[in-house]
Amino acid sequence: MGSTDPAVADASALTGWFKSSYSGPSNGDCLEVARGHGHVPVRDSKDPHGPALVFETAAWSSFISAVKRGEFPTT
Protein backbone atom coordinates (compact mmCIF):
# COMPACT_ATOMS: atom_id res chain seq x y z
CA MET A 1 0.00 0.00 0.00
CA GLY A 2 1.66 3.20 -1.18
CA SER A 3 1.02 6.61 0.31
CA THR A 4 -1.26 7.64 -2.57
CA ASP A 5 -3.23 4.40 -2.99
CA PRO A 6 -6.95 5.08 -2.41
CA ALA A 7 -7.73 1.36 -2.06
CA VAL A 8 -6.30 -2.09 -1.48
CA ALA A 9 -7.76 -4.76 -3.78
CA ASP A 10 -7.54 -7.65 -1.27
CA ALA A 11 -7.90 -6.36 2.27
CA SER A 12 -6.97 -9.75 3.74
CA ALA A 13 -3.35 -8.94 2.82
CA LEU A 14 -3.31 -6.41 5.68
CA THR A 15 -3.15 -7.26 9.37
CA GLY A 16 -4.49 -5.69 12.55
CA TRP A 17 -8.20 -5.50 11.64
CA PHE A 18 -10.68 -4.66 14.39
CA LYS A 19 -14.32 -3.66 14.79
CA SER A 20 -15.76 -1.08 17.13
CA SER A 21 -16.72 -2.26 20.58
CA TYR A 22 -20.20 -0.95 19.66
CA SER A 23 -20.54 -3.66 17.00
CA GLY A 24 -22.93 -6.44 17.91
CA PRO A 25 -21.98 -10.12 18.12
CA SER A 26 -23.84 -11.02 14.90
CA ASN A 27 -20.94 -9.93 12.64
CA GLY A 28 -23.48 -8.14 10.46
CA ASP A 29 -23.16 -4.71 8.90
CA CYS A 30 -19.83 -3.60 10.34
CA LEU A 31 -16.78 -1.75 9.19
CA GLU A 32 -13.35 -2.90 10.22
CA VAL A 33 -10.31 -0.68 10.53
CA ALA A 34 -6.67 -1.80 10.48
CA ARG A 35 -3.94 -0.36 12.65
CA GLY A 36 -0.27 0.16 12.00
CA HIS A 37 -0.14 0.90 8.26
CA GLY A 38 0.64 4.64 8.23
CA HIS A 39 -2.83 5.28 6.81
CA VAL A 40 -6.25 3.97 7.83
CA PRO A 41 -7.58 1.08 5.73
CA VAL A 42 -11.33 0.42 6.15
CA ARG A 43 -13.20 -2.66 4.90
CA ASP A 44 -16.62 -4.33 5.05
CA SER A 45 -16.49 -7.05 7.72
CA LYS A 46 -18.65 -9.34 5.56
CA ASP A 47 -16.05 -9.29 2.77
CA PRO A 48 -12.58 -9.70 4.33
CA HIS A 49 -11.00 -10.58 0.96
CA GLY A 50 -12.68 -7.65 -0.79
CA PRO A 51 -11.28 -4.17 -1.18
CA ALA A 52 -10.40 -1.72 1.55
CA LEU A 53 -10.60 2.04 1.18
CA VAL A 54 -7.53 3.83 2.48
CA PHE A 55 -7.75 7.20 4.25
CA GLU A 56 -5.06 9.53 5.50
CA THR A 57 -4.89 9.40 9.29
CA ALA A 58 -5.85 13.08 9.71
CA ALA A 59 -8.89 12.71 7.45
CA TRP A 60 -10.08 9.61 9.33
CA SER A 61 -9.60 11.35 12.69
CA SER A 62 -11.64 14.34 11.45
CA PHE A 63 -14.41 12.02 10.30
CA ILE A 64 -14.54 10.16 13.63
CA SER A 65 -14.61 13.47 15.54
CA ALA A 66 -17.53 14.70 13.40
CA VAL A 67 -19.44 11.47 14.05
CA LYS A 68 -18.89 11.82 17.78
CA ARG A 69 -20.16 15.41 17.65
CA GLY A 70 -23.34 14.22 15.93
CA GLU A 71 -22.72 16.11 12.69
CA PHE A 72 -24.29 13.35 10.56
CA PRO A 73 -28.03 12.68 10.64
CA THR A 74 -29.19 9.25 11.74
CA THR A 75 -32.17 7.33 10.45
C-alpha positions in Angstrom: 0.0 0.0 0.0 1.7 3.2 -1.2 1.0 6.6 0.3 -1.3 7.6 -2.6 -3.2 4.4 -3.0 -6.9 5.1 -2.4 -7.7 1.4 -2.1 -6.3 -2.1 -1.5 -7.8 -4.8 -3.8 -7.5 -7.7 -1.3 -7.9 -6.4 2.3 -7.0 -9.7 3.7 -3.4 -8.9 2.8 -3.3 -6.4 5.7 -3.1 -7.3 9.4 -4.5 -5.7 12.6 -8.2 -5.5 11.6 -10.7 -4.7 14.4 -14.3 -3.7 14.8 -15.8 -1.1 17.1 -16.7 -2.3 20.6 -20.2 -1.0 19.7 -20.5 -3.7 17.0 -22.9 -6.4 17.9 -22.0 -10.1 18.1 -23.8 -11.0 14.9 -20.9 -9.9 12.6 -23.5 -8.1 10.5 -23.2 -4.7 8.9 -19.8 -3.6 10.3 -16.8 -1.8 9.2 -13.4 -2.9 10.2 -10.3 -0.7 10.5 -6.7 -1.8 10.5 -3.9 -0.4 12.7 -0.3 0.2 12.0 -0.1 0.9 8.3 0.6 4.6 8.2 -2.8 5.3 6.8 -6.3 4.0 7.8 -7.6 1.1 5.7 -11.3 0.4 6.1 -13.2 -2.7 4.9 -16.6 -4.3 5.0 -16.5 -7.0 7.7 -18.6 -9.3 5.6 -16.0 -9.3 2.8 -12.6 -9.7 4.3 -11.0 -10.6 1.0 -12.7 -7.7 -0.8 -11.3 -4.2 -1.2 -10.4 -1.7 1.5 -10.6 2.0 1.2 -7.5 3.8 2.5 -7.7 7.2 4.2 -5.1 9.5 5.5 -4.9 9.4 9.3 -5.8 13.1 9.7 -8.9 12.7 7.4 -10.1 9.6 9.3 -9.6 11.4 12.7 -11.6 14.3 11.5 -14.4 12.0 10.3 -14.5 10.2 13.6 -14.6 13.5 15.5 -17.5 14.7 13.4 -19.4 11.5 14.0 -18.9 11.8 17.8 -20.2 15.4 17.7 -23.3 14.2 15.9 -22.7 16.1 12.7 -24.3 13.4 10.6 -28.0 12.7 10.6 -29.2 9.3 11.7 -32.2 7.3 10.4 
